Amino acid sequence: MAEVHLPHAGNHGEHQAVDHEHSDVNIRAILSFGAVLVAVTLFVSFIVWLLFGYFESRENRQAAREFPLAVEQENRLPPEPRLQTNPRQDLRDLRTEEDQVLTTYGWIDRNAGIVHIPIDEAIKLTLQRGLPARKEAK
């Protein structure tokens, strides 16, 4: 085992246990390793990019060939209920239709003789005629 001498308060001489590295880090090897690592990374990235391009083109060719019915039904709407694309306009349209029905005369069933009348007229007629009541049981 090597003996280590520590300096004493009065001893200002050189230390016998103090030493230095005899060889430095090999910078050339580290830079070479980094350059090879970057080159391999770029090469692998390029190969993966080519592979994805190949898979995408193959998928595009097979999608049209495998599902011919999908091309025919491209514009077909999904079944109800569907999502609203413009809910505010849908609400305005609904209110307009309701106002049209509530403020105008029109047929509900022409064969049965059933019509609809404006709500204001219906209220006036109900006040004049009264509500139907049940007959009292004897």
C-alpha positions as CSV (number, residue, x, y, z in Angstrom):
1,M,0.0,0.0,0.0
2,A,1.3,3.5,-0.8
3,E,2.1,5.7,2.0
4,V,0.6,9.2,1.9
5,H,2.3,12.0,3.7
6,L,0.2,15.0,4.7
7,P,1.9,18.3,5.0
8,H,2.5,19.7,8.5
9,A,1.9,23.2,9.4
10,G,5.6,24.1,9.1
11,N,6.4,22.0,6.1
12,H,6.1,24.0,2.9
13,G,7.9,21.6,0.6
14,E,6.4,19.5,-2.2
15,H,4.1,16.7,-1.4
16,Q,5.3,13.2,-2.2
17,A,1.7,11.8,-2.7
18,V,0.7,14.5,-5.3
19,D,0.8,13.2,-8.8
20,H,-0.7,14.0,-12.3
21,E,-2.2,12.1,-15.1
22,H,0.3,10.7,-17.5
23,S,-2.2,10.5,-20.4
24,D,-4.9,12.9,-21.4
25,V,-8.3,12.2,-22.8
26,N,-8.3,11.1,-26.5
27,I,-10.3,14.0,-28.1
28,R,-9.9,12.5,-31.6
29,A,-11.6,9.3,-30.5
30,I,-14.5,11.1,-28.8
31,L,-15.0,13.4,-31.8
32,S,-14.8,10.3,-34.2
33,F,-17.4,8.5,-32.1
34,G,-19.7,11.5,-32.1
35,A,-19.4,11.9,-35.9
36,V,-20.1,8.2,-36.5
37,L,-23.1,8.4,-34.1
38,V,-24.5,11.4,-36.0
39,A,-23.9,9.7,-39.4
40,V,-25.7,6.5,-38.2
41,T,-28.6,8.5,-36.8
42,L,-29.0,10.4,-40.1
43,F,-28.8,7.2,-42.1
44,V,-31.4,5.4,-39.9
45,S,-33.7,8.5,-40.1
46,F,-33.4,8.5,-43.9
47,I,-34.2,4.8,-44.1
48,V,-37.2,5.3,-41.8
49,W,-38.4,8.2,-44.0
50,L,-38.2,6.0,-47.1
51,L,-40.0,3.2,-45.4
52,F,-42.9,5.5,-44.4
53,G,-43.1,6.8,-47.9
54,Y,-43.3,3.3,-49.2
55,F,-46.0,2.3,-46.7
56,E,-48.0,5.4,-47.4
57,S,-48.0,4.8,-51.2
58,R,-48.9,1.1,-50.7
59,E,-51.8,2.1,-48.3
60,N,-53.2,4.6,-50.9
61,R,-53.1,1.9,-53.6
62,Q,-54.8,-0.7,-51.4
63,A,-57.5,1.5,-50.0
64,A,-59.0,2.2,-53.4
65,R,-58.7,-1.5,-54.4
66,E,-59.9,-3.1,-51.2
67,F,-63.0,-1.0,-50.5
68,P,-64.8,-0.2,-53.8
69,L,-68.1,0.4,-51.9
70,A,-66.5,3.0,-49.8
71,V,-65.9,5.2,-52.9
72,E,-69.6,4.9,-53.9
73,Q,-70.8,5.9,-50.5
74,E,-68.5,8.8,-50.0
75,N,-71.2,11.5,-49.7
76,R,-73.6,9.3,-47.7
77,L,-74.8,10.9,-44.4
78,P,-74.4,9.0,-41.2
79,P,-77.6,7.8,-39.4
80,E,-79.5,10.1,-37.0
81,P,-78.8,11.8,-34.7
82,R,-76.0,13.7,-36.4
83,L,-73.8,16.4,-34.9
84,Q,-74.8,19.9,-35.6
85,T,-72.4,21.9,-37.7
86,N,-74.1,25.2,-37.1
87,P,-76.3,25.0,-34.0
88,R,-77.2,28.7,-33.9
89,Q,-78.6,28.6,-37.4
90,D,-80.4,25.4,-36.7
91,L,-82.1,27.0,-33.7
92,R,-83.0,30.1,-35.8
93,D,-84.5,27.8,-38.4
94,L,-86.5,25.8,-35.8
95,R,-87.9,29.0,-34.3
96,T,-88.8,30.3,-37.7
97,E,-90.7,27.1,-38.5
98,E,-92.4,27.2,-35.1
99,D,-93.5,30.8,-35.6
100,Q,-94.8,30.0,-39.0
101,V,-97.0,27.2,-37.6
102,L,-98.1,29.3,-34.6
103,T,-99.1,32.4,-36.6
104,T,-100.7,31.1,-39.8
105,Y,-103.6,29.0,-41.0
106,G,-102.9,25.7,-42.6
107,W,-103.9,22.1,-43.1
108,I,-102.7,19.3,-40.8
109,D,-104.8,16.6,-42.5
110,R,-106.9,17.7,-45.4
111,N,-108.7,14.3,-45.7
112,A,-109.8,14.4,-42.0
113,G,-110.6,18.1,-42.1
114,I,-108.0,19.0,-39.4
115,V,-106.4,22.5,-39.6
116,H,-104.2,24.6,-37.5
117,I,-105.0,28.2,-36.7
118,P,-102.9,31.0,-35.2
119,I,-102.4,30.7,-31.5
120,D,-104.0,34.1,-30.8
121,E,-107.1,33.0,-32.6
122,A,-107.2,29.7,-30.7
123,I,-106.9,31.6,-27.4
124,K,-109.8,33.9,-28.4
125,L,-112.0,30.9,-29.5
126,T,-111.2,29.0,-26.3
127,L,-112.2,32.0,-24.1
128,Q,-115.5,32.4,-26.1
129,R,-116.4,28.8,-26.1
130,G,-114.9,27.8,-22.8
131,L,-113.0,24.6,-22.0
132,P,-114.8,21.2,-22.4
133,A,-115.9,19.8,-19.0
134,R,-116.8,16.4,-18.0
135,K,-120.4,15.6,-17.4
136,E,-121.4,14.9,-13.9
137,A,-121.9,11.2,-13.0
138,K,-125.5,10.4,-11.7
